[in-house]
Each structure stands twice: as structure tokens, then as C-alpha cells.
Amino acid sequence: MGLSPRVPDVLARHVAPMIVELLARHGLTPSDVDAWAVHPGGLRILDTVADRLALPADALDASRQILAEHGNCSSATVLLVLDALRAAGRPRPGHYGVALAFGPGLTLYAVLLQGR
């Protein structure tokens, strides 16, 4: 499998509509999300997600930490990010989190989580 340098450009067109729609079905917006577990496919990917969703500067710290420690281990790397967030107590009880992963052909996967 090869990674195209166009991935961030394609992601830029599709990530916001997908996440806004997912959250809207639950009466939420990106600002209602307490924790973001984004697949760290590279710095450009993380920067694109943060930019398109207008996330706070520290929103993807867990993803950036996992990228620095482990690199891009394919789509499943998001599980390492989820584990880091869980260890930090996020999302907080009653608050929401979003896990976002990417696969071949730039398939986008997203799930809404609620802290307990």
C-alpha cells in the first residue's frame, strides 16, 4: 500500500462535512467535543483536521504524541490515541469524544463516544 501526498487535500474536502453531519445527528457541534482521537497519519493530516474543524490548538495533542512516539502504524494507530486519551480521563464523564481513522482509498471512519 502506498500513501499519496494528496491525502491531506482530499481529507480537507471531506472531513468537516462528515464530522459536522455526525455531530448534528446528536445535536452537537465540534466545540461540544471534549476529546479528539484522530489517526495520526502524518503532521499534514493532523493539521488539516484541526484546521477544517477549527479545533483548539491542544485538541490533537494525544494524536501528535502518538505520532512522535510510534509513527504512522496504519489506521489502527487511532487505538493508541484512544488509549492515551482514556489514560488521561478523556472524554470526561457525560462529555463527548470523536475517534477518526482513515483507510485505503481514503476511507473515513468516525465514531462518537461518550465518557463514563
Biopython code that builds the backbone (N, CA, C, O; Angstrom):
import numpy as np
from Bio.PDB.StructureBuilder import StructureBuilder

atoms = [
    (1, "MET", "N", (0.856, -1.174, 0.000)),
    (1, "MET", "CA", (0.000, 0.000, 0.000)),
    (1, "MET", "C", (0.898, 1.231, 0.000)),
    (1, "MET", "O", (1.836, 1.325, 0.792)),
    (2, "GLY", "N", (0.610, 2.158, -0.878)),
    (2, "GLY", "CA", (1.358, 3.402, -0.923)),
    (2, "GLY", "C", (0.500, 4.557, -0.441)),
    (2, "GLY", "O", (-0.716, 4.561, -0.633)),
    (3, "LEU", "N", (1.129, 5.525, 0.177)),
    (3, "LEU", "CA", (0.408, 6.697, 0.664)),
    (3, "LEU", "C", (0.615, 7.853, -0.306)),
    (3, "LEU", "O", (1.746, 8.226, -0.617)),
    (4, "SER", "N", (-0.478, 8.402, -0.771)),
    (4, "SER", "CA", (-0.420, 9.507, -1.712)),
    (4, "SER", "C", (-0.195, 10.823, -0.977)),
    (4, "SER", "O", (-0.755, 11.029, 0.099)),
    (5, "PRO", "N", (0.606, 11.704, -1.534)),
    (5, "PRO", "CA", (0.776, 13.031, -0.927)),
    (5, "PRO", "C", (-0.488, 13.885, -1.058)),
    (5, "PRO", "O", (-0.569, 14.967, -0.476)),
    (6, "ARG", "N", (-1.470, 13.404, -1.819)),
    (6, "ARG", "CA", (-2.732, 14.143, -1.994)),
    (6, "ARG", "C", (-3.724, 13.886, -0.871)),
    (6, "ARG", "O", (-4.763, 14.543, -0.813)),
    (7, "VAL", "N", (-3.429, 12.938, 0.030)),
    (7, "VAL", "CA", (-4.364, 12.586, 1.093)),
    (7, "VAL", "C", (-4.841, 13.816, 1.879)),
    (7, "VAL", "O", (-6.050, 13.972, 2.054)),
    (8, "PRO", "N", (-3.952, 14.697, 2.361)),
    (8, "PRO", "CA", (-4.450, 15.858, 3.103)),
    (8, "PRO", "C", (-5.396, 16.747, 2.280)),
    (8, "PRO", "O", (-6.332, 17.325, 2.833)),
    (9, "ASP", "N", (-5.162, 16.859, 0.978)),
    (9, "ASP", "CA", (-6.035, 17.677, 0.134)),
    (9, "ASP", "C", (-7.423, 17.064, 0.010)),
    (9, "ASP", "O", (-8.429, 17.770, 0.074)),
    (10, "VAL", "N", (-7.473, 15.753, -0.168)),
    (10, "VAL", "CA", (-8.765, 15.059, -0.254)),
    (10, "VAL", "C", (-9.469, 15.116, 1.092)),
    (10, "VAL", "O", (-10.670, 15.374, 1.164)),
    (11, "LEU", "N", (-8.719, 14.875, 2.148)),
    (11, "LEU", "CA", (-9.262, 14.938, 3.501)),
    (11, "LEU", "C", (-9.843, 16.323, 3.789)),
    (11, "LEU", "O", (-10.892, 16.443, 4.422)),
    (12, "ALA", "N", (-9.158, 17.360, 3.323)),
    (12, "ALA", "CA", (-9.613, 18.734, 3.551)),
    (12, "ALA", "C", (-11.009, 18.973, 2.983)),
    (12, "ALA", "O", (-11.774, 19.767, 3.532)),
    (13, "ARG", "N", (-11.341, 18.301, 1.901)),
    (13, "ARG", "CA", (-12.665, 18.478, 1.285)),
    (13, "ARG", "C", (-13.760, 17.717, 2.018)),
    (13, "ARG", "O", (-14.922, 18.119, 1.969)),
    (14, "HIS", "N", (-13.417, 16.636, 2.690)),
    (14, "HIS", "CA", (-14.457, 15.738, 3.199)),
    (14, "HIS", "C", (-14.593, 15.641, 4.715)),
    (14, "HIS", "O", (-15.658, 15.265, 5.202)),
    (15, "VAL", "N", (-13.553, 15.968, 5.474)),
    (15, "VAL", "CA", (-13.610, 15.722, 6.912)),
    (15, "VAL", "C", (-14.643, 16.600, 7.618)),
    (15, "VAL", "O", (-15.402, 16.094, 8.445)),
    (16, "ALA", "N", (-14.694, 17.871, 7.322)),
    (16, "ALA", "CA", (-15.638, 18.748, 8.030)),
    (16, "ALA", "C", (-17.093, 18.373, 7.746)),
    (16, "ALA", "O", (-17.866, 18.242, 8.695)),
    (17, "PRO", "N", (-17.507, 18.193, 6.477)),
    (17, "PRO", "CA", (-18.904, 17.801, 6.252)),
    (17, "PRO", "C", (-19.277, 16.497, 6.960)),
    (17, "PRO", "O", (-20.377, 16.369, 7.497)),
    (18, "MET", "N", (-18.362, 15.541, 6.956)),
    (18, "MET", "CA", (-18.654, 14.255, 7.596)),
    (18, "MET", "C", (-18.833, 14.412, 9.100)),
    (18, "MET", "O", (-19.799, 13.902, 9.669)),
    (19, "ILE", "N", (-17.907, 15.115, 9.746)),
    (19, "ILE", "CA", (-17.963, 15.257, 11.204)),
    (19, "ILE", "C", (-19.112, 16.170, 11.619)),
    (19, "ILE", "O", (-19.790, 15.892, 12.608)),
    (20, "VAL", "N", (-19.339, 17.236, 10.893)),
    (20, "VAL", "CA", (-20.464, 18.127, 11.212)),
    (20, "VAL", "C", (-21.783, 17.354, 11.126)),
    (20, "VAL", "O", (-22.652, 17.511, 11.984)),
    (21, "GLU", "N", (-21.932, 16.526, 10.096)),
    (21, "GLU", "CA", (-23.161, 15.729, 9.956)),
    (21, "GLU", "C", (-23.298, 14.715, 11.092)),
    (21, "GLU", "O", (-24.377, 14.568, 11.666)),
    (22, "LEU", "N", (-22.206, 14.015, 11.418)),
    (22, "LEU", "CA", (-22.240, 13.051, 12.521)),
    (22, "LEU", "C", (-22.675, 13.725, 13.818)),
    (22, "LEU", "O", (-23.558, 13.226, 14.515)),
    (23, "LEU", "N", (-22.061, 14.846, 14.136)),
    (23, "LEU", "CA", (-22.374, 15.547, 15.375)),
    (23, "LEU", "C", (-23.781, 16.135, 15.354)),
    (23, "LEU", "O", (-24.480, 16.096, 16.366)),
    (24, "ALA", "N", (-24.202, 16.674, 14.222)),
    (24, "ALA", "CA", (-25.529, 17.294, 14.120)),
    (24, "ALA", "C", (-26.636, 16.281, 14.396)),
    (24, "ALA", "O", (-27.674, 16.639, 14.954)),
    (25, "ARG", "N", (-26.431, 15.027, 14.016)),
    (25, "ARG", "CA", (-27.440, 13.991, 14.282)),
    (25, "ARG", "C", (-27.675, 13.811, 15.775)),
    (25, "ARG", "O", (-28.690, 13.246, 16.184)),
    (26, "HIS", "N", (-26.743, 14.290, 16.586)),
    (26, "HIS", "CA", (-26.847, 14.172, 18.041)),
    (26, "HIS", "C", (-26.985, 15.542, 18.708)),
    (26, "HIS", "O", (-26.845, 15.663, 19.925)),
    (27, "GLY", "N", (-27.259, 16.568, 17.905)),
    (27, "GLY", "CA", (-27.444, 17.911, 18.429)),
    (27, "GLY", "C", (-26.157, 18.549, 18.918)),
    (27, "GLY", "O", (-26.184, 19.392, 19.815)),
    (28, "LEU", "N", (-25.021, 18.154, 18.334)),
    (28, "LEU", "CA", (-23.719, 18.637, 18.779)),
    (28, "LEU", "C", (-22.986, 19.360, 17.656)),
    (28, "LEU", "O", (-23.346, 19.247, 16.484)),
    (29, "THR", "N", (-21.956, 20.101, 18.034)),
    (29, "THR", "CA", (-21.044, 20.749, 17.098)),
    (29, "THR", "C", (-19.623, 20.365, 17.514)),
    (29, "THR", "O", (-19.437, 19.828, 18.606)),
    (30, "PRO", "N", (-18.626, 20.622, 16.683)),
    (30, "PRO", "CA", (-17.249, 20.299, 17.093)),
    (30, "PRO", "C", (-16.837, 20.929, 18.423)),
    (30, "PRO", "O", (-16.027, 20.349, 19.147)),
    (31, "SER", "N", (-17.367, 22.085, 18.756)),
    (31, "SER", "CA", (-16.986, 22.719, 20.027)),
    (31, "SER", "C", (-17.542, 21.968, 21.239)),
    (31, "SER", "O", (-17.108, 22.218, 22.364)),
    (32, "ASP", "N", (-18.489, 21.059, 21.032)),
    (32, "ASP", "CA", (-19.038, 20.249, 22.127)),
    (32, "ASP", "C", (-18.183, 19.018, 22.430)),
    (32, "ASP", "O", (-18.438, 18.312, 23.406)),
    (33, "VAL", "N", (-17.190, 18.763, 21.614)),
    (33, "VAL", "CA", (-16.377, 17.547, 21.757)),
    (33, "VAL", "C", (-15.232, 17.798, 22.726)),
    (33, "VAL", "O", (-14.470, 18.753, 22.575)),
    (34, "ASP", "N", (-15.125, 16.932, 23.719)),
    (34, "ASP", "CA", (-14.125, 17.036, 24.786)),
    (34, "ASP", "C", (-12.811, 16.359, 24.422)),
    (34, "ASP", "O", (-11.758, 16.737, 24.934)),
    (35, "ALA", "N", (-12.861, 15.352, 23.536)),
    (35, "ALA", "CA", (-11.653, 14.593, 23.219)),
    (35, "ALA", "C", (-11.672, 14.178, 21.749)),
    (35, "ALA", "O", (-12.682, 13.693, 21.239)),
    (36, "TRP", "N", (-10.544, 14.377, 21.086)),
    (36, "TRP", "CA", (-10.391, 14.017, 19.679)),
    (36, "TRP", "C", (-9.313, 12.958, 19.545)),
    (36, "TRP", "O", (-8.146, 13.207, 19.849)),
    (37, "ALA", "N", (-9.705, 11.770, 19.088)),
    (37, "ALA", "CA", (-8.762, 10.690, 18.803)),
    (37, "ALA", "C", (-8.666, 10.589, 17.289)),
    (37, "ALA", "O", (-9.464, 9.899, 16.655)),
    (38, "VAL", "N", (-7.702, 11.268, 16.720)),
    (38, "VAL", "CA", (-7.552, 11.328, 15.266)),
    (38, "VAL", "C", (-6.351, 10.488, 14.851)),
    (38, "VAL", "O", (-5.259, 10.635, 15.399)),
    (39, "HIS", "N", (-6.564, 9.612, 13.883)),
    (39, "HIS", "CA", (-5.479, 8.774, 13.357)),
    (39, "HIS", "C", (-4.325, 9.662, 12.935)),
    (39, "HIS", "O", (-4.488, 10.528, 12.076)),
    (40, "PRO", "N", (-3.147, 9.452, 13.539)),
    (40, "PRO", "CA", (-2.003, 10.301, 13.218)),
    (40, "PRO", "C", (-1.250, 9.795, 11.988)),
    (40, "PRO", "O", (-0.165, 9.224, 12.108)),
    (41, "GLY", "N", (-1.819, 10.002, 10.830)),
    (41, "GLY", "CA", (-1.201, 9.563, 9.590)),
    (41, "GLY", "C", (-0.042, 10.432, 9.150)),
    (41, "GLY", "O", (0.674, 10.088, 8.210)),
    (42, "GLY", "N", (0.146, 11.542, 9.814)),
    (42, "GLY", "CA", (1.217, 12.476, 9.500)),
    (42, "GLY", "C", (0.840, 13.853, 9.996)),
    (42, "GLY", "O", (-0.326, 14.120, 10.284)),
    (43, "LEU", "N", (1.827, 14.728, 10.095)),
    (43, "LEU", "CA", (1.559, 16.080, 10.596)),
    (43, "LEU", "C", (0.593, 16.845, 9.699)),
    (43, "LEU", "O", (-0.266, 17.568, 10.202)),
    (44, "ARG", "N", (0.716, 16.699, 8.376)),
    (44, "ARG", "CA", (-0.196, 17.409, 7.467)),
    (44, "ARG", "C", (-1.631, 16.936, 7.659)),
    (44, "ARG", "O", (-2.563, 17.735, 7.567)),
    (45, "ILE", "N", (-1.816, 15.663, 7.920)),
    (45, "ILE", "CA", (-3.167, 15.141, 8.157)),
    (45, "ILE", "C", (-3.737, 15.738, 9.435)),
    (45, "ILE", "O", (-4.879, 16.198, 9.450)),
    (46, "LEU", "N", (-2.957, 15.735, 10.497)),
    (46, "LEU", "CA", (-3.437, 16.307, 11.764)),
    (46, "LEU", "C", (-3.708, 17.798, 11.617)),
    (46, "LEU", "O", (-4.718, 18.293, 12.118)),
    (47, "ASP", "N", (-2.827, 18.512, 10.942)),
    (47, "ASP", "CA", (-3.027, 19.946, 10.731)),
    (47, "ASP", "C", (-4.288, 20.204, 9.900)),
    (47, "ASP", "O", (-5.019, 21.159, 10.164)),
    (48, "THR", "N", (-4.542, 19.366, 8.909)),
    (48, "THR", "CA", (-5.735, 19.525, 8.068)),
    (48, "THR", "C", (-7.000, 19.320, 8.878)),
    (48, "THR", "O", (-7.938, 20.110, 8.775)),
    (49, "VAL", "N", (-7.035, 18.267, 9.684)),
    (49, "VAL", "CA", (-8.216, 18.009, 10.521)),
    (49, "VAL", "C", (-8.437, 19.164, 11.484)),
    (49, "VAL", "O", (-9.554, 19.666, 11.608)),
    (50, "ALA", "N", (-7.379, 19.588, 12.165)),
    (50, "ALA", "CA", (-7.507, 20.692, 13.125)),
    (50, "ALA", "C", (-8.001, 21.962, 12.449)),
    (50, "ALA", "O", (-8.857, 22.664, 12.987)),
    (51, "ASP", "N", (-7.461, 22.258, 11.269)),
    (51, "ASP", "CA", (-7.847, 23.459, 10.535)),
    (51, "ASP", "C", (-9.298, 23.388, 10.072)),
    (51, "ASP", "O", (-10.065, 24.325, 10.297)),
    (52, "ARG", "N", (-9.677, 22.304, 9.438)),
    (52, "ARG", "CA", (-11.024, 22.197, 8.856)),
    (52, "ARG", "C", (-12.116, 22.132, 9.905)),
    (52, "ARG", "O", (-13.251, 22.530, 9.647)),
    (53, "LEU", "N", (-11.781, 21.629, 11.094)),
    (53, "LEU", "CA", (-12.777, 21.564, 12.170)),
    (53, "LEU", "C", (-12.633, 22.711, 13.157)),
    (53, "LEU", "O", (-13.369, 22.782, 14.141)),
    (54, "ALA", "N", (-11.686, 23.610, 12.900)),
    (54, "ALA", "CA", (-11.431, 24.769, 13.765)),
    (54, "ALA", "C", (-11.253, 24.334, 15.220)),
    (54, "ALA", "O", (-11.886, 24.874, 16.127)),
    (55, "LEU", "N", (-10.378, 23.346, 15.422)),
    (55, "LEU", "CA", (-10.151, 22.803, 16.762)),
    (55, "LEU", "C", (-9.179, 23.679, 17.545)),
    (55, "LEU", "O", (-8.331, 24.352, 16.959)),
    (56, "PRO", "N", (-9.307, 23.668, 18.869)),
    (56, "PRO", "CA", (-8.345, 24.384, 19.699)),
    (56, "PRO", "C", (-6.934, 23.835, 19.479)),
    (56, "PRO", "O", (-6.775, 22.688, 19.061)),
    (57, "ALA", "N", (-5.933, 24.629, 19.753)),
    (57, "ALA", "CA", (-4.540, 24.263, 19.472)),
    (57, "ALA", "C", (-4.121, 22.948, 20.123)),
    (57, "ALA", "O", (-3.319, 22.211, 19.548)),
    (58, "ASP", "N", (-4.646, 22.639, 21.311)),
    (58, "ASP", "CA", (-4.236, 21.425, 22.022)),
    (58, "ASP", "C", (-5.142, 20.228, 21.770)),
    (58, "ASP", "O", (-4.924, 19.171, 22.362)),
    (59, "ALA", "N", (-6.141, 20.354, 20.921)),
    (59, "ALA", "CA", (-7.136, 19.298, 20.727)),
    (59, "ALA", "C", (-6.535, 17.988, 20.220)),
    (59, "ALA", "O", (-7.042, 16.913, 20.541)),
    (60, "LEU", "N", (-5.474, 18.064, 19.443)),
    (60, "LEU", "CA", (-4.878, 16.858, 18.872)),
    (60, "LEU", "C", (-3.546, 16.501, 19.519)),
    (60, "LEU", "O", (-2.726, 15.812, 18.912)),
    (61, "ASP", "N", (-3.324, 16.963, 20.741)),
    (61, "ASP", "CA", (-2.064, 16.672, 21.433)),
    (61, "ASP", "C", (-1.823, 15.167, 21.567)),
    (61, "ASP", "O", (-0.697, 14.710, 21.369)),
    (62, "ALA", "N", (-2.844, 14.399, 21.894)),
    (62, "ALA", "CA", (-2.667, 12.944, 22.042)),
    (62, "ALA", "C", (-2.264, 12.323, 20.706)),
    (62, "ALA", "O", (-1.391, 11.456, 20.663)),
    (63, "SER", "N", (-2.892, 12.760, 19.622)),
    (63, "SER", "CA", (-2.542, 12.243, 18.299)),
    (63, "SER", "C", (-1.108, 12.613, 17.928)),
    (63, "SER", "O", (-0.371, 11.795, 17.377)),
    (64, "ARG", "N", (-0.725, 13.833, 18.230)),
    (64, "ARG", "CA", (0.644, 14.268, 17.931)),
    (64, "ARG", "C", (1.670, 13.499, 18.774)),
    (64, "ARG", "O", (2.751, 13.165, 18.288)),
    (65, "GLN", "N", (1.333, 13.222, 20.020)),
    (65, "GLN", "CA", (2.222, 12.464, 20.900)),
    (65, "GLN", "C", (2.417, 11.041, 20.365)),
    (65, "GLN", "O", (3.541, 10.541, 20.316)),
    (66, "ILE", "N", (1.327, 10.398, 19.968)),
    (66, "ILE", "CA", (1.418, 9.035, 19.438)),
    (66, "ILE", "C", (2.203, 9.026, 18.135)),
    (66, "ILE", "O", (2.997, 8.114, 17.904)),
    (67, "LEU", "N", (2.000, 10.016, 17.283)),
    (67, "LEU", "CA", (2.765, 10.102, 16.039)),
    (67, "LEU", "C", (4.258, 10.217, 16.340)),
    (67, "LEU", "O", (5.073, 9.561, 15.691)),
    (68, "ALA", "N", (4.619, 11.045, 17.317)),
    (68, "ALA", "CA", (6.028, 11.228, 17.668)),
    (68, "ALA", "C", (6.632, 9.946, 18.253)),
    (68, "ALA", "O", (7.792, 9.627, 17.993)),
    (69, "GLU", "N", (5.839, 9.217, 19.042)),
    (69, "GLU", "CA", (6.360, 8.028, 19.717)),
    (69, "GLU", "C", (6.353, 6.773, 18.840)),
    (69, "GLU", "O", (7.251, 5.937, 18.940)),
    (70, "HIS", "N", (5.334, 6.643, 17.977)),
    (70, "HIS", "CA", (5.141, 5.398, 17.237)),
    (70, "HIS", "C", (5.137, 5.561, 15.725)),
    (70, "HIS", "O", (5.260, 4.573, 15.002)),
    (71, "GLY", "N", (4.998, 6.777, 15.236)),
    (71, "GLY", "CA", (4.862, 6.997, 13.805)),
    (71, "GLY", "C", (3.474, 6.590, 13.328)),
    (71, "GLY", "O", (2.565, 6.398, 14.135)),
    (72, "ASN", "N", (3.319, 6.459, 12.028)),
    (72, "ASN", "CA", (2.052, 6.067, 11.418)),
    (72, "ASN", "C", (2.039, 4.552, 11.293)),
    (72, "ASN", "O", (2.736, 3.988, 10.451)),
    (73, "CYS", "N", (1.252, 3.898, 12.124)),
    (73, "CYS", "CA", (1.150, 2.429, 12.126)),
    (73, "CYS", "C", (-0.146, 1.995, 11.431)),
    (73, "CYS", "O", (-0.764, 1.010, 11.837)),
    (74, "SER", "N", (-0.551, 2.705, 10.413)),
    (74, "SER", "CA", (-1.789, 2.449, 9.673)),
    (74, "SER", "C", (-2.992, 2.896, 10.500)),
    (74, "SER", "O", (-2.835, 3.483, 11.570)),
    (75, "SER", "N", (-4.179, 2.617, 10.003)),
    (75, "SER", "CA", (-5.419, 3.119, 10.609)),
    (75, "SER", "C", (-5.564, 2.754, 12.077)),
    (75, "SER", "O", (-6.135, 3.521, 12.852)),
    (76, "ALA", "N", (-5.056, 1.596, 12.465)),
    (76, "ALA", "CA", (-5.202, 1.136, 13.848)),
    (76, "ALA", "C", (-4.458, 2.011, 14.854)),
    (76, "ALA", "O", (-4.668, 1.866, 16.058)),
    (77, "THR", "N", (-3.607, 2.901, 14.399)),
    (77, "THR", "CA", (-2.884, 3.792, 15.304)),
    (77, "THR", "C", (-3.849, 4.620, 16.141)),
    (77, "THR", "O", (-3.502, 5.058, 17.238)),
    (78, "VAL", "N", (-5.044, 4.835, 15.636)),
    (78, "VAL", "CA", (-6.036, 5.596, 16.396)),
    (78, "VAL", "C", (-6.350, 4.898, 17.722)),
    (78, "VAL", "O", (-6.758, 5.555, 18.679)),
    (79, "LEU", "N", (-6.167, 3.580, 17.790)),
    (79, "LEU", "CA", (-6.403, 2.866, 19.052)),
    (79, "LEU", "C", (-5.380, 3.269, 20.111)),
    (79, "LEU", "O", (-5.703, 3.320, 21.298)),
    (80, "LEU", "N", (-4.155, 3.554, 19.691)),
    (80, "LEU", "CA", (-3.153, 4.061, 20.631)),
    (80, "LEU", "C", (-3.546, 5.443, 21.139)),
    (80, "LEU", "O", (-3.334, 5.767, 22.307)),
    (81, "VAL", "N", (-4.115, 6.246, 20.261)),
    (81, "VAL", "CA", (-4.571, 7.583, 20.655)),
    (81, "VAL", "C", (-5.725, 7.457, 21.644)),
    (81, "VAL", "O", (-5.760, 8.161, 22.653)),
    (82, "LEU", "N", (-6.667, 6.563, 21.359)),
    (82, "LEU", "CA", (-7.788, 6.336, 22.288)),
    (82, "LEU", "C", (-7.280, 5.902, 23.655)),
    (82, "LEU", "O", (-7.789, 6.356, 24.680)),
    (83, "ASP", "N", (-6.285, 5.029, 23.677)),
    (83, "ASP", "CA", (-5.737, 4.571, 24.947)),
    (83, "ASP", "C", (-5.081, 5.718, 25.711)),
    (83, "ASP", "O", (-5.223, 5.811, 26.930)),
    (84, "ALA", "N", (-4.365, 6.592, 25.003)),
    (84, "ALA", "CA", (-3.742, 7.753, 25.655)),
    (84, "ALA", "C", (-4.801, 8.686, 26.233)),
    (84, "ALA", "O", (-4.645, 9.209, 27.337)),
    (85, "LEU", "N", (-5.878, 8.890, 25.478)),
    (85, "LEU", "CA", (-6.958, 9.745, 25.983)),
    (85, "LEU", "C", (-7.641, 9.107, 27.187)),
    (85, "LEU", "O", (-7.942, 9.788, 28.167)),
    (86, "ARG", "N", (-7.887, 7.793, 27.114)),
    (86, "ARG", "CA", (-8.516, 7.079, 28.227)),
    (86, "ARG", "C", (-7.665, 7.225, 29.488)),
    (86, "ARG", "O", (-8.190, 7.475, 30.573)),
    (87, "ALA", "N", (-6.350, 7.068, 29.339)),
    (87, "ALA", "CA", (-5.451, 7.198, 30.486)),
    (87, "ALA", "C", (-5.490, 8.605, 31.079)),
    (87, "ALA", "O", (-5.234, 8.787, 32.270)),
    (88, "ALA", "N", (-5.806, 9.586, 30.258)),
    (88, "ALA", "CA", (-5.903, 10.979, 30.712)),
    (88, "ALA", "C", (-7.312, 11.327, 31.200)),
    (88, "ALA", "O", (-7.584, 12.474, 31.554)),
    (89, "GLY", "N", (-8.211, 10.326, 31.219)),
    (89, "GLY", "CA", (-9.573, 10.561, 31.702)),
    (89, "GLY", "C", (-10.460, 11.295, 30.723)),
    (89, "GLY", "O", (-11.366, 12.021, 31.131)),
    (90, "ARG", "N", (-10.211, 11.117, 29.433)),
    (90, "ARG", "CA", (-10.989, 11.812, 28.400)),
    (90, "ARG", "C", (-11.650, 10.822, 27.466)),
    (90, "ARG", "O", (-11.058, 9.777, 27.197)),
    (91, "PRO", "N", (-12.832, 11.085, 26.958)),
    (91, "PRO", "CA", (-13.657, 12.228, 27.344)),
    (91, "PRO", "C", (-14.140, 12.091, 28.791)),
    (91, "PRO", "O", (-14.312, 10.988, 29.310)),
    (92, "ARG", "N", (-14.346, 13.222, 29.409)),
    (92, "ARG", "CA", (-14.808, 13.245, 30.786)),
    (92, "ARG", "C", (-16.213, 12.664, 30.871)),
    (92, "ARG", "O", (-16.939, 12.679, 29.878)),
    (93, "PRO", "N", (-16.620, 12.146, 32.047)),
    (93, "PRO", "CA", (-17.962, 11.580, 32.184)),
    (93, "PRO", "C", (-19.044, 12.560, 31.712)),
    (93, "PRO", "O", (-19.071, 13.726, 32.106)),
    (94, "GLY", "N", (-19.923, 12.050, 30.866)),
    (94, "GLY", "CA", (-21.015, 12.869, 30.338)),
    (94, "GLY", "C", (-20.632, 13.739, 29.158)),
    (94, "GLY", "O", (-21.499, 14.371, 28.555)),
    (95, "HIS", "N", (-19.357, 13.787, 28.814)),
    (95, "HIS", "CA", (-18.889, 14.583, 27.686)),
    (95, "HIS", "C", (-18.621, 13.669, 26.492)),
    (95, "HIS", "O", (-18.657, 12.445, 26.612)),
    (96, "TYR", "N", (-18.355, 14.274, 25.353)),
    (96, "TYR", "CA", (-18.229, 13.510, 24.115)),
    (96, "TYR", "C", (-16.811, 13.517, 23.568)),
    (96, "TYR", "O", (-16.024, 14.433, 23.806)),
    (97, "GLY", "N", (-16.520, 12.462, 22.828)),
    (97, "GLY", "CA", (-15.275, 12.342, 22.104)),
    (97, "GLY", "C", (-15.576, 11.857, 20.695)),
    (97, "GLY", "O", (-16.635, 11.284, 20.438)),
    (98, "VAL", "N", (-14.651, 12.087, 19.800)),
    (98, "VAL", "CA", (-14.762, 11.589, 18.432)),
    (98, "VAL", "C", (-13.473, 10.851, 18.107)),
    (98, "VAL", "O", (-12.374, 11.365, 18.315)),
    (99, "ALA", "N", (-13.629, 9.632, 17.590)),
    (99, "ALA", "CA", (-12.489, 8.877, 17.067)),
    (99, "ALA", "C", (-12.598, 8.911, 15.553)),
    (99, "ALA", "O", (-13.666, 8.664, 14.991)),
    (100, "LEU", "N", (-11.500, 9.216, 14.905)),
    (100, "LEU", "CA", (-11.481, 9.406, 13.459)),
    (100, "LEU", "C", (-10.272, 8.675, 12.876)),
    (100, "LEU", "O", (-9.127, 8.946, 13.239)),
    (101, "ALA", "N", (-10.556, 7.734, 11.955)),
    (101, "ALA", "CA", (-9.487, 6.965, 11.311)),
    (101, "ALA", "C", (-9.662, 7.020, 9.807)),
    (101, "ALA", "O", (-10.742, 7.328, 9.303)),
    (102, "PHE", "N", (-8.590, 6.718, 9.100)),
    (102, "PHE", "CA", (-8.591, 6.779, 7.640)),
    (102, "PHE", "C", (-8.031, 5.474, 7.107)),
    (102, "PHE", "O", (-7.112, 4.895, 7.684)),
    (103, "GLY", "N", (-8.602, 5.017, 5.989)),
    (103, "GLY", "CA", (-8.146, 3.765, 5.410)),
    (103, "GLY", "C", (-7.824, 3.905, 3.937)),
    (103, "GLY", "O", (-7.841, 5.005, 3.385)),
    (104, "PRO", "N", (-7.527, 2.764, 3.297)),
    (104, "PRO", "CA", (-7.154, 2.754, 1.879)),
    (104, "PRO", "C", (-8.197, 3.446, 0.995)),
    (104, "PRO", "O", (-9.401, 3.372, 1.241)),
    (105, "GLY", "N", (-7.694, 4.113, -0.031)),
    (105, "GLY", "CA", (-8.584, 4.839, -0.929)),
    (105, "GLY", "C", (-9.170, 6.066, -0.263)),
    (105, "GLY", "O", (-10.127, 6.659, -0.761)),
    (106, "LEU", "N", (-8.593, 6.444, 0.864)),
    (106, "LEU", "CA", (-9.057, 7.496, 1.754)),
    (106, "LEU", "C", (-10.503, 7.281, 2.168)),
    (106, "LEU", "O", (-11.387, 8.087, 1.877)),
    (107, "THR", "N", (-10.706, 6.196, 2.838)),
    (107, "THR", "CA", (-11.964, 5.912, 3.506)),
    (107, "THR", "C", (-11.906, 6.595, 4.860)),
    (107, "THR", "O", (-10.913, 6.469, 5.575)),
    (108, "LEU", "N", (-12.964, 7.322, 5.222)),
    (108, "LEU", "CA", (-13.015, 7.989, 6.516)),
    (108, "LEU", "C", (-13.953, 7.226, 7.431)),
    (108, "LEU", "O", (-15.074, 6.888, 7.050)),
    (109, "TYR", "N", (-13.485, 6.957, 8.640)),
    (109, "TYR", "CA", (-14.278, 6.276, 9.656)),
    (109, "TYR", "C", (-14.363, 7.198, 10.860)),
    (109, "TYR", "O", (-13.361, 7.781, 11.275)),
    (110, "ALA", "N", (-15.553, 7.329, 11.416)),
    (110, "ALA", "CA", (-15.706, 8.178, 12.598)),
    (110, "ALA", "C", (-16.729, 7.553, 13.548)),
    (110, "ALA", "O", (-17.694, 6.918, 13.121)),
    (111, "VAL", "N", (-16.496, 7.746, 14.821)),
    (111, "VAL", "CA", (-17.432, 7.271, 15.825)),
    (111, "VAL", "C", (-17.530, 8.329, 16.926)),
    (111, "VAL", "O", (-16.539, 8.946, 17.313)),
    (112, "LEU", "N", (-18.741, 8.513, 17.408)),
    (112, "LEU", "CA", (-18.993, 9.427, 18.522)),
    (112, "LEU", "C", (-18.964, 8.612, 19.800)),
    (112, "LEU", "O", (-19.626, 7.579, 19.897)),
    (113, "LEU", "N", (-18.197, 9.073, 20.784)),
    (113, "LEU", "CA", (-18.048, 8.392, 22.055)),
    (113, "LEU", "C", (-18.590, 9.277, 23.171)),
    (113, "LEU", "O", (-18.628, 10.500, 23.040)),
    (114, "GLN", "N", (-19.010, 8.651, 24.273)),
    (114, "GLN", "CA", (-19.415, 9.430, 25.428)),
    (114, "GLN", "C", (-18.687, 8.890, 26.645)),
    (114, "GLN", "O", (-18.678, 7.685, 26.898)),
    (115, "GLY", "N", (-18.071, 9.808, 27.403)),
    (115, "GLY", "CA", (-17.326, 9.412, 28.598)),
    (115, "GLY", "C", (-18.237, 8.879, 29.670)),
    (115, "GLY", "O", (-19.389, 9.292, 29.806)),
    (116, "ARG", "N", (-17.683, 7.932, 30.442)),
    (116, "ARG", "CA", (-18.438, 7.342, 31.559)),
    (116, "ARG", "C", (-17.661, 7.481, 32.842)),
    (116, "ARG", "O", (-18.127, 7.047, 33.896)),
]
sb = StructureBuilder()
sb.init_structure("model")
sb.init_model(0)
sb.init_chain("A")
sb.init_seg("    ")
for serial, (resi, resn, name, xyz) in enumerate(atoms, 1):
    if name == "N":
        sb.init_residue(resn, " ", resi, " ")
    sb.init_atom(name, np.array(xyz, "f"), 0.0, 1.0, " ", f" {name:<3s}", serial, name[0])
structure = sb.get_structure()
